[in-house]
Amino acid sequence: MVNGREANGQALNLVIGGSGLVGGYIVEHLANRGGPVLAMSRSPRKGRVEWIQGDLRQPDALNLPQFTTLYCTTDAILLAEALPFILGPSVKRVVVFSSTSVLTKRDTEIADERETIRKLVTAEEAIAAACERHQIAWTILRPTLIYAEGRDTNITPLSRLIRRFGFMPIVGGARGFRQPVHAEDLAIAAIAAAERTIAANKFYSLPGPETLTYREMMGRVFDGMGLPRRLIYVPPWLWRAGFRLAKPLFPGANVAMGIRMMKDMTFDCRPAVQDLGWQPRDFHPAFDSVSPQQNGQVARHP
């Protein structure tokens, strides 16, 4: 629920998922502006902003101060269920992160992925409907493949596999297009969305500025590690046949991840450019800071 506390009469930003990848950048940028920021995390934290411990899986236990703008970078499915416990009369703006996977994975061969996408689509609809019932402006942002060197679960785990084995298998030539986007650029877009009336009650795809084949994207990961590009071609039939044997090396992966290397996953950035001033950085990652003890994580959305 929302209680009666206020932040000296100033507009208060609440960031759910403030300890996460994109949420952390939102907290940082808002704090740099000097305004009041409240960040929610499941575990206790300290820092430049006020942290509150809370869990969307237990929405009836939330005890939030009044706030005007809500940013949510964590699970939109959980947010949709918790929103009735979060929204109050002080809330004027809601910005939520979803995923372009709602557009690219509806036909995935993996049943669990199809079910997750179905739930995510339903959650988007529920969030928009709940906000409109309360006359609150909402924006739902759908990023593409998110990275932040050493921290993400998409590109960085692949760099660790390259570091471990010295090469990267690519399926079917890996000529499907990708538009990787940096987490900090997404944070900047979220703040812009909250501040611009034109972005109210809209969905935006947020792709990176470059459209690269999966092969070239991985080549740039090698470049960012200071290593020669060693991309090993694997026919789709061999990938399917051999994945069961290789799966123990890639916990959390599934066969469809390799097959999707051949699928285009591109989106139109023009609405975000026009309305949000969307200007993300090009994809030239550097992985000098990747810590070897984090080996073993597997990309979630290749």
PyMOL commands that set and color helices and strands:
alter all, ss='L'
color gray80, all
select helices_A, chain A and resi 21-33+59-61+76-86+101-104+111-133+156-165+183-195+197-199+214-224+236-249+255-262+270-276+292-294
alter helices_A, ss='H'
color red, helices_A
select strands_A, chain A and resi 13-16+37-41+50-53+69-72+93-97+137-143+146-147+168-171+177-178+181-182+202-206+212-213+231-234
alter strands_A, ss='S'
color yellow, strands_A
deselect
rebuild
show_as cartoon
